[in-house]
Every structure is written in structure tokens, then in C-alpha cells.
């Protein structure tokens, strides 16, 4: 991905934004629009660059953390990330996966995972977690020789019951042996910068932003490409992935400076890529609700570079209507629905010192009736 700003600002007040419509195919019309609000609260704190997050079968929230970066250099050992973004320095033990209970208490679930730091201070490590057959899997973004971690590639890993882990699929190797059509030379990362992974059926599907591709990963380690996004869309930096009704939906970060031209793409199982909506900004989270509405997490709006206090959540309903639900987020980097139908967001996903990241809980409530908007 292109260069990000890494600075520390105070968190401004988070806005409570009223919905502006209520239709039979959208929200229940027995709740007047002026009574329907999004409420934002801090659910958990003390995280190190939180990224992708997912509720497990045990009802706990698991958070992939970019970690604290590293200091080990591999200059002279392998191809480096180009100057400006690179050289990248790494650590085999700088990242972790946290578990958060329903009361918001954080504990470390898996520790000593790889993490790396770019030349301008951006930290990457574990980027996402997901579950298949009640087992946790995770994906690395901050590993590989080009990230200063020569002994561990970017890969999908399986978390064992004793919290040890085993490699499943070598993503670094796949990228190097299967180049995309239109790689971006200015910030090319040989090991990739994997951001989002989901489980569909018996396979994992992962998005790689730097090369620009959607790949399928089997539990036996076999990797195949679903779509080379760069071939038709260029270097749009696809980041996040959702699945609904047999198709994949992808949001993109885009390059900097920010121009509010990020899009939602639909990718069919055969790999056909099409744009379904555009005019968004720095998309780093996607989540469908039970009504088919797509919630879109924007890291920064109204500014040319990442800026705290300007992140938003927009809902795109199936008919194309957009509603801004939440404003005032600070550098959010991930979003998921919980079993309670509330949204959970990784806030301060970068730009804060270790321990400065947090998880926000966003409730969608009809105040007059005191019930969830989906009821």
C-alpha cells in the first residue's frame, strides 16, 4: 500500500448520527427516523495496532494486531521493498492475537507472531483471523524476507488447541511464482501485504492489496487465484473482503493523496470483476447486515492523507441508498458484526504507540422502543 501518515492525535468526540430514512425494505417503519441512532462506546483498549477482528464460536472477540514492529534488517539477503516505503525491518515475535470477553477484558490469546515496520513507521503483523470447523486461522502481512523476517513467510496459519500454531499455506512463495499483470513498482512488496481473509465453504479467501488479487486457499495449503484485480482495475489497492449470495465484495483503499474514488467491487466465483458502487474513501472494512445492507468503514474522509477523527461508517442499502451512520472515528482498520447485532470496530489501527489501539462497540437502537433496529 502507499504511504500512510503516522502521527498521534487526541480522539475527538464520536458523533451519534441519526438515520434519515425508514422504508419497508430497509429499517422497520414503526420506529420513526428521529428516534433511530447509532451509539458509540469503547469496548476494549490496550491493543497494538488492531486490524481484522472476528467473533469465535465461543462468543469471544478475537483481534489480529499489527503489533509493535521490528528492528531486524535483511538488506543484502533478498529483494527489498523500494526506498521510501522500505527498507522494512522485522521481528519474529512482535505481533499477537488478542481475545476479548463480553465484558471488554482483553487477554493475549496467541503471542510471538511476526511483525514489521516500514521506513516511515507503518507497522504490520497479523492482519486478520477467521474460523473454520471451530478452529481459528490467521493470516500474516508483516512476515517474509522483504519485511525483515527471513525465517517466516507471509502465510496462513492454523491455531492449535494449546495455542501453538502451524503453517498452512505459503503466501509469499505463491506471490513470487504467480505475478499479477500490473504490479506497482514504486512500493512493490515481494512478500505481499495481505489484509483480509474469510472462510467460505471449505476454503479461505484472501485479499492482497499491494499486488492486487483475490486468492483461494485450501486447508491442505493449495493456493489458486480467483481474480487478478490489477489486470482490469490497475493499482487500486483492494483491502477488504465480504461474501453474500454466491459473490465476493471487495473494497479498496486506493492510492494517496486521497481522492474519494474508492469503490465496492463484485467478484464472481469465476473471477469477473465489476464495480457496483463508487465515490467512497479509504475503505478498510465491509460487513453485510441481515437485511442485505452493506456497512462500509472509511478510514479517512475529507483529507488528502490519513487523519484521525474523520473516519466514518456508511450503510449502502440493496437499492443503492447511502446513509452515514457514524462519524468521528480515528484511523479505523477493521469491522465486524457481533452475535448481538452490534458493530465492532478496530479504532486507532495505526498512529498510536503500543497499547493505544481500541475496539469500539456501535449499537444501532430505536430509542423510543428501546430495541435493536433489526428486531
C-alpha positions as CSV (number, residue, x, y, z in Angstrom):
1,X,0.0,0.0,0.0
2,X,1.0,3.6,-0.4
3,X,2.5,5.6,2.4
4,X,0.3,6.4,5.4
5,X,0.6,9.2,7.9
6,X,1.7,8.0,11.3
7,X,1.1,10.7,13.9
8,X,-0.7,10.9,17.3
9,X,-3.7,13.0,17.8
10,X,-6.3,13.0,20.6
11,X,-9.5,11.2,19.9
12,X,-12.3,13.7,19.2
13,X,-15.8,13.1,20.4
14,X,-17.5,10.4,18.4
15,X,-20.8,11.5,16.8
16,X,-24.2,10.0,17.3
17,X,-25.7,10.2,13.8
18,X,-29.4,9.9,13.1
19,X,-30.7,7.8,10.3
20,X,-32.6,9.7,7.7
21,X,-34.9,7.1,6.1
22,X,-37.2,4.3,7.1
23,X,-38.7,2.1,4.5
24,X,-40.2,-1.4,4.4
25,X,-37.2,-2.8,2.5
26,X,-34.8,-1.1,4.9
27,X,-35.5,-0.4,8.6
28,X,-38.8,-1.1,10.3
29,X,-41.1,1.8,9.9
30,X,-42.7,1.6,13.3
31,X,-39.6,3.4,14.6
32,X,-39.5,7.0,13.5
33,X,-36.2,8.1,11.9
34,X,-35.6,10.7,14.5
35,X,-35.6,8.0,17.2
36,X,-33.1,5.8,15.5
37,X,-29.5,6.4,16.5
38,X,-26.0,4.8,16.4
39,X,-24.3,4.9,19.8
40,X,-20.6,4.5,20.1
41,X,-18.6,3.3,23.1
42,X,-15.2,2.0,23.8
43,X,-15.5,-1.8,24.3
44,X,-11.8,-2.6,24.9
45,X,-8.4,-0.9,24.9
46,X,-4.7,-1.7,25.3
47,X,-4.2,-3.1,21.8
48,X,-1.2,-2.8,19.5
49,X,-2.3,-1.6,16.0
50,X,-5.6,-3.6,15.9
51,X,-6.7,-4.8,12.4
52,X,-9.1,-7.6,11.4
53,X,-11.4,-8.9,14.1
54,X,-13.9,-11.8,14.3
55,X,-16.2,-13.4,16.9
56,X,-15.4,-17.0,17.6
57,X,-17.7,-19.9,18.2
58,X,-17.2,-19.4,21.9
59,X,-18.7,-15.9,21.7
60,X,-15.4,-14.2,22.3
61,X,-14.0,-11.4,20.1
62,X,-10.6,-12.2,18.5
63,X,-8.5,-9.4,17.2
64,X,-5.4,-9.6,14.9
65,X,-2.9,-7.0,15.9
66,X,-0.2,-5.4,13.7
67,X,2.0,-5.4,16.8
68,X,5.0,-3.3,17.7
69,X,7.1,-3.8,14.6
70,X,10.8,-4.9,14.4
71,X,14.4,-3.8,14.1
72,X,16.0,-6.7,12.1
73,X,17.2,-5.8,8.5
74,X,17.6,-8.2,5.6
75,X,19.4,-5.8,3.3
76,X,21.7,-7.9,1.1
77,X,19.8,-11.1,1.8
78,X,16.8,-10.6,-0.5
79,X,14.9,-8.1,-2.7
80,X,13.8,-5.2,-0.5
81,X,10.7,-3.0,-0.6
82,X,11.7,0.1,-2.6
83,X,13.1,3.1,-0.8
84,X,10.5,5.4,0.7
85,X,8.3,2.6,1.9
86,X,11.3,0.3,2.5
87,X,13.6,-0.9,3.7
88,X,11.4,-2.7,6.1
89,X,12.7,-4.1,9.4
90,X,11.1,-7.0,11.2
91,X,10.7,-9.2,14.2
92,X,9.7,-12.9,14.6
93,X,7.9,-12.1,17.9
94,X,6.3,-8.6,17.6
95,X,2.7,-9.4,17.0
96,X,-0.2,-11.2,18.7
97,X,-3.9,-12.2,18.6
98,X,-6.0,-10.9,21.5
99,X,-9.2,-12.3,22.9
100,X,-11.8,-10.0,24.4
101,X,-14.6,-11.3,26.6
102,X,-18.2,-9.9,26.6
103,X,-17.2,-7.5,29.4
104,X,-14.4,-6.0,27.3
105,X,-11.5,-7.6,29.1
106,X,-8.5,-8.2,26.8
107,X,-6.1,-11.1,27.2
108,X,-3.4,-12.4,24.9
109,X,-4.5,-15.5,23.1
110,X,-1.5,-16.2,20.8
111,X,1.8,-14.3,21.2
112,X,5.2,-14.1,19.5
113,X,3.9,-13.7,15.9
114,X,5.9,-11.8,13.2
115,X,5.7,-8.0,12.9
116,X,7.5,-5.4,10.7
117,X,8.0,-1.6,10.4
118,X,8.3,0.4,7.2
119,X,10.7,3.2,6.7
120,X,8.0,5.7,7.7
121,X,6.8,3.8,10.7
122,X,3.8,1.8,9.5
123,X,3.5,-1.5,11.4
124,X,2.1,-4.8,10.1
125,X,1.8,-8.2,11.6
126,X,-1.2,-10.5,11.9
127,X,-3.8,-8.8,9.7
128,X,-6.9,-11.0,10.1
129,X,-8.4,-14.0,11.8
130,X,-11.3,-16.3,10.8
131,X,-12.8,-19.7,11.8
132,X,-13.4,-22.9,10.0
133,X,-14.7,-26.1,11.8
134,X,-14.4,-24.3,15.1
135,X,-10.7,-23.8,14.5
136,X,-9.0,-20.4,14.3
137,X,-6.9,-19.5,11.3
138,X,-4.9,-16.3,10.8
139,X,-3.0,-14.5,8.0
140,X,0.3,-12.6,8.2
141,X,1.1,-9.3,6.5
142,X,4.3,-8.4,8.3
143,X,6.5,-11.5,7.6
144,X,8.8,-12.6,4.8
145,X,12.4,-11.7,4.0
146,X,11.4,-8.4,2.4
147,X,9.8,-7.5,5.7
148,X,12.9,-8.3,7.8
149,X,11.6,-11.8,8.8
150,X,13.5,-14.3,6.6
151,X,12.6,-17.4,8.5
152,X,8.8,-16.9,8.4
153,X,7.0,-16.2,5.1
154,X,3.7,-14.4,4.9
155,X,1.3,-17.3,5.3
156,X,-2.0,-18.6,6.6
157,X,-1.6,-20.4,9.9
158,X,-3.7,-22.7,12.0
159,X,-4.1,-22.1,15.7
160,X,-4.0,-25.4,17.7
161,X,-6.0,-26.0,20.9
162,X,-2.8,-25.4,23.0
163,X,-2.4,-22.0,21.2
164,X,0.6,-23.1,19.3
165,X,0.4,-22.6,15.5
166,X,1.3,-24.4,12.3
167,X,1.8,-23.1,8.8
168,X,-1.0,-23.9,6.3
169,X,-0.1,-22.1,3.1
170,X,3.0,-20.1,2.0
171,X,1.6,-16.9,0.5
172,X,5.0,-15.3,-0.1
173,X,6.0,-18.2,-2.3
174,X,2.8,-18.1,-4.3
175,X,3.1,-14.3,-5.0
176,X,6.7,-14.7,-6.2
177,X,5.8,-17.6,-8.6
178,X,2.5,-16.1,-9.8
179,X,3.0,-12.4,-10.7
180,X,0.0,-10.2,-11.4
181,X,-0.5,-8.3,-14.7
182,X,0.0,-4.8,-13.4
183,X,2.3,-4.6,-10.3
184,X,3.1,-1.2,-8.9
185,X,6.9,-0.7,-8.9
186,X,7.1,2.3,-6.6
187,X,6.1,0.4,-3.5
188,X,6.2,-3.3,-4.6
189,X,6.4,-5.7,-1.7
190,X,7.7,-9.1,-2.8
191,X,6.0,-10.9,0.1
192,X,2.8,-9.0,-0.2
193,X,0.7,-7.1,2.3
194,X,-2.2,-9.4,3.0
195,X,-5.1,-7.6,4.7
196,X,-8.4,-9.6,4.8
197,X,-9.4,-13.3,4.9
198,X,-12.7,-15.0,5.2
199,X,-13.9,-18.6,5.2
200,X,-16.5,-19.8,2.6
201,X,-17.4,-23.4,2.5
202,X,-14.2,-25.5,2.7
203,X,-11.9,-22.7,1.5
204,X,-10.3,-19.5,2.7
205,X,-10.3,-16.4,0.5
206,X,-7.8,-13.7,1.0
207,X,-7.2,-10.2,-0.5
208,X,-3.7,-8.9,-1.2
209,X,-3.6,-5.1,-1.6
210,X,-0.1,-4.4,-2.9
211,X,-0.2,-6.8,-5.9
212,X,-4.0,-6.6,-6.2
213,X,-5.5,-10.0,-6.1
214,X,-8.1,-12.3,-4.6
215,X,-6.9,-15.8,-3.9
216,X,-8.4,-19.1,-2.7
217,X,-6.6,-21.2,-0.1
218,X,-7.3,-24.8,0.7
219,X,-6.6,-26.4,4.1
220,X,-4.0,-28.6,2.5
221,X,-2.0,-25.5,1.5
222,X,-3.0,-25.3,-2.2
223,X,-3.4,-21.7,-3.4
224,X,-5.2,-20.6,-6.6
225,X,-6.0,-17.2,-7.9
226,X,-9.7,-16.2,-8.2
227,X,-9.1,-12.8,-9.7
228,X,-6.2,-10.6,-10.7
229,X,-7.8,-7.3,-9.8
230,X,-4.8,-5.3,-11.2
231,X,-5.4,-6.7,-14.7
232,X,-8.7,-4.8,-15.1
233,X,-8.7,-2.1,-12.4
234,X,-5.0,-1.2,-12.1
235,X,-3.3,-0.4,-8.8
236,X,-6.4,0.3,-6.7
237,X,-5.1,-1.3,-3.5
238,X,-8.0,-3.8,-2.7
239,X,-8.2,-4.3,1.0
240,X,-11.3,-5.9,2.5
241,X,-13.5,-8.8,1.6
242,X,-17.1,-9.9,2.2
243,X,-19.3,-12.6,0.8
244,X,-23.0,-12.7,0.0
245,X,-25.3,-14.7,-2.2
246,X,-22.5,-16.5,-4.0
247,X,-20.3,-13.5,-4.8
248,X,-17.4,-11.7,-3.2
249,X,-17.5,-8.0,-2.5
250,X,-14.2,-6.0,-2.2
251,X,-13.5,-2.5,-1.0
252,X,-10.3,-0.6,-1.9
253,X,-8.0,1.8,-0.2
254,X,-6.8,3.5,-3.4
255,X,-3.5,5.4,-3.6
256,X,-2.6,8.7,-1.9
257,X,-3.4,11.5,-1.9
258,X,-7.0,10.5,-1.1
259,X,-9.4,11.5,-3.9
260,X,-12.7,9.9,-2.7
261,X,-12.7,7.4,-5.6
262,X,-12.7,4.2,-3.6
263,X,-15.2,1.6,-4.8
264,X,-17.1,-1.5,-4.0
265,X,-16.3,-4.3,-6.5
266,X,-18.3,-7.5,-7.0
267,X,-16.1,-10.6,-8.0
268,X,-17.9,-13.7,-9.2
269,X,-16.6,-17.2,-8.4
270,X,-15.2,-17.3,-11.9
271,X,-13.2,-14.1,-11.3
272,X,-15.2,-11.5,-13.2
273,X,-14.6,-8.1,-11.6
274,X,-17.2,-5.3,-11.8
275,X,-17.8,-2.0,-9.9
276,X,-21.2,-1.9,-8.0
277,X,-20.7,1.5,-6.2
278,X,-18.1,4.2,-6.1
279,X,-17.4,7.6,-4.5
280,X,-16.1,6.2,-1.2
281,X,-12.9,6.9,0.7
282,X,-10.1,4.6,2.0
283,X,-12.3,1.5,2.6
284,X,-10.9,-0.7,5.3
285,X,-14.0,-2.6,6.5
286,X,-17.1,-4.3,5.0
287,X,-19.9,-6.1,6.7
288,X,-23.4,-7.2,5.5
289,X,-26.3,-7.0,7.9
290,X,-29.2,-9.4,7.9
291,X,-31.3,-7.2,5.6
292,X,-28.6,-7.2,2.9
293,X,-27.3,-3.7,3.7
294,X,-23.6,-3.3,3.3
295,X,-21.8,-1.4,6.0
296,X,-18.6,0.4,4.7
297,X,-15.8,1.5,7.0
298,X,-13.9,4.6,5.7
299,X,-10.6,5.2,7.4
300,X,-10.4,8.9,6.4
301,X,-12.7,11.4,4.7
302,X,-12.3,14.9,3.6
303,X,-8.5,14.9,3.8
304,X,-5.6,14.0,1.4
305,X,-3.9,11.7,3.9
306,X,-5.0,9.6,6.9
307,X,-6.4,11.9,9.5
308,X,-7.8,10.9,13.0
309,X,-11.3,12.0,13.7
310,X,-12.5,11.7,10.1
311,X,-13.3,8.0,9.8
312,X,-17.0,7.1,9.1
313,X,-19.3,4.2,8.7
314,X,-21.8,4.3,5.7
315,X,-24.6,1.9,5.1
316,X,-25.4,1.1,1.4
317,X,-28.8,-0.5,1.2
318,X,-29.7,-3.0,-1.5
319,X,-31.5,-0.3,-3.5
320,X,-28.4,1.9,-3.6
321,X,-29.3,4.5,-0.9
322,X,-26.4,5.6,1.3
323,X,-26.7,6.7,4.9
324,X,-23.8,7.9,7.1
325,X,-24.3,6.2,10.4
326,X,-21.2,7.1,12.4
327,X,-18.6,9.9,12.1
328,X,-15.5,10.9,14.2
329,X,-13.6,7.6,14.1
330,X,-9.9,7.7,14.4
331,X,-7.9,5.7,11.8
332,X,-10.2,2.6,12.0
333,X,-8.9,-0.5,10.3
334,X,-11.4,-3.3,10.7
335,X,-15.1,-4.0,11.4
336,X,-17.4,-7.0,12.1
337,X,-20.9,-7.7,13.4
338,X,-21.2,-9.4,16.7
339,X,-23.7,-12.1,17.7
340,X,-25.6,-9.3,19.5
341,X,-26.0,-7.5,16.1
342,X,-23.8,-4.6,17.2
343,X,-20.9,-3.5,15.1
344,X,-17.3,-3.8,16.5
345,X,-14.6,-1.6,15.0
346,X,-10.8,-1.6,15.4
347,X,-10.0,2.1,16.2
348,X,-6.6,3.7,16.2
349,X,-5.5,0.8,14.0
350,X,-2.3,2.8,13.4
351,X,-0.8,6.1,14.5
352,X,-0.7,5.4,18.3
353,X,2.1,3.9,20.4
354,X,1.8,0.3,21.7
355,X,-1.3,-0.1,23.8
356,X,-3.1,2.8,22.1
357,X,-5.4,0.8,19.9
358,X,-9.0,0.1,20.9
359,X,-12.2,-1.7,19.9
360,X,-15.4,0.3,19.6
361,X,-18.9,-1.1,20.1
362,X,-21.5,0.6,17.9
363,X,-25.1,-0.1,18.8
364,X,-28.0,0.6,16.4
365,X,-31.0,1.3,18.5
366,X,-34.5,2.7,18.4
367,X,-34.6,4.9,21.4
368,X,-38.3,5.2,21.7
369,X,-38.9,1.5,21.7
370,X,-35.6,0.5,23.3
371,X,-35.0,-2.3,20.8
372,X,-32.4,-3.2,18.2
373,X,-33.2,-1.9,14.8
374,X,-33.3,-5.4,13.3
375,X,-36.0,-6.6,15.7
